[in-house]
Amino acid sequence: MSSADIEAALGHRFADPALLETALTHPAWAFEHPGAESNQRLEFLGDAVVGLLLARALYARFPKADEGALTRLRASLASGEALARKAASLGLGAALRLNRGQTLEHGERNAHNLADAMEAVLGAVLLDGGFPAAEAVFERLFAADVAALSEVPAGGESPKSALQVLAARAFREQPAYRILSQDGPPDAPSFVAEASVAGRAATGAGRTKQAAQTAAAAALLALLRAP
């Protein structure tokens, strides 16, 4: 995946290509190359960008939702698993600068690495093009996810519980879950799960099997609730 491919996927051409390079630099790679900067500072900045723009989008999308509901919705869309899926869809994994250890452990597929890179890239866009550029990229990447949320989940209701209720009501079935893959080292695994009901399916990633199933349930809920 080239820088040009990533820029095309983001819809943003970097005036300073070094910012994108830094956003894709894993801390382990930077540690082995004195003078290089890792993506950690950009990740910090990008986390704030995602949080603010999601908060604004959800505030407009659900004018009657209370603070708790909006917070839960923002957390689901900005979770590590959700950001990792977004990064993978953009091809960021293949462009990450990883050291030998990370490469041998398939660090390009590690959900933590991908989520960090996604936030760092958004931070890089903000520095490169200002807030309007960050807004444009956010709209390109997240608008459909926000629009797919057709209702605010009840307080404290988990995606798996909500999916179970919807499946029973609409299809008289129970959702089925299965683990599709497991990657990463034993001390930091990453799982991909599938949730399915009535012939529809969606996947999600997480650092535990339960987290992956929850992410898959949330993705399937969004799919089933889409207009």
C-alpha positions, 0 to 999 in steps of 0.5 A: 500500500503506497502513500498515494493509495492511502491519500486516495482512500482518505481523500486528503493529499498531504502537503507534508508527506513526513506527517503521514510517514510518522503516523505510520511509524510503530514505536518499536521501529522508531526505537530501533532508528534513533532520531525517528519519531513514533506515531504516539504523539499524533495518536494522542492528537487524533484521539481528540479529533475523533472524540470531538467530531463524533460527539458533534455528529452524534449530538446532531443525529440524536437531538433527544438523546441524553449524555449517557446514551451519546457517550455509549454511542461515541464509545462504540464508534471510537472503540479500539476494535472499531478504529482497527476495522477502519484502519484495515479497510484503508490498508494502513496495516500494510503501510505500517513501519514495523520492526522485525519482531512486530513483523514476525508477529503479524503486527500489521494485523494487530488491532491495537497497532491498527487503531493507534495508526488510525488515530495518528493518521487523523492527527496528521491530517489535522496538522497538515490541513487544519480543522477543515481537512480533518472534518472532511476526512472524518465525514468520508470515514465515519458519516455512514457509521453515524447515519446507520445508527437508527436509534439510541440503545437503552441505557446499559444495554449491550450490543449482544443483548440488543441483537438478541432482542431484535433477532427474537422479535424480527426473525424468531431466531437467536444470533449465532457467533463464531471466532473466525481468526486469532492473530498476534502474540500470546500476551496480546492476541487479537480476535475476529468474530462473526455474528449472524442471524437470518442469513445476515452477518457482520464481523468485529475485532477485539483483544478477547473473544468476548470483545470481538463478539460484542463488536460483531454484534454492534456491527450486525445491529447497525446493518439490520437497523440501516434504512 
